[in-house]
Amino acid sequence: MALDTTKIEKLVRELLIEIGEDPEREGLIKTPQRVAAALSFLTSGTRSDPARVINDAIFTQKTNSMVIVKNIEVYSLCEHHMLPFFGRCHIGYIPRDKVFGLSKLARLVDLYARRLQIQERLTEQISQVVMESINAQGVGVMIEARHLCMMMRGVEKQNSEMITSSVIGTFRDSVATREEFLALIGTRGS
Ligand SMILES: [Zn+2]
């Protein structure tokens, strides 16, 4: 589904006027176009189907070993302020008989991050989609992120980081599995 960028450009121009700007001044002439293009990209996950990303990237592999992909960069927009939050995502899973192609987990993170989000939901959506698409035995996802809506405004806490985690299947049921996950990603994920 394509966005009506002409409509968005018009709205951004009105927004500029409302905040006291002159949309005709040199630096702002093309701003509505640029904002529309940026918004279209940054919300593209809203209009994308995860099944199409996943489809060609699942491979049959009998293994019970934990797979970890850590430090996946996350850039998203908080739905309360439409300001960025960004950080790192760590994913662990124990397959049953299927595994993901390596780059696909990162693409899934992008797909869900390019929506208006809250960090908690983003974390859960990633764990759910990993669990469901390969029928994993268990999944753990942790996201560490900084929110510009907190850093630039409001409480103005520049160094606080929000950490969210979602554990399902064996990652929830087994303390040993959960501890293995946390040890492998490291408490600070680095
Ligand atoms: Zn916010």
Boltz pocket constraint, residues with backbone or C-beta under 6 A from the ligand:
constraints:
  - pocket:
      binder: B
      contacts: [[A, 78], [A, 79], [A, 80], [A, 81], [A, 82], [A, 83], [A, 147], [A, 149], [A, 150]]
      max_distance: 6.0
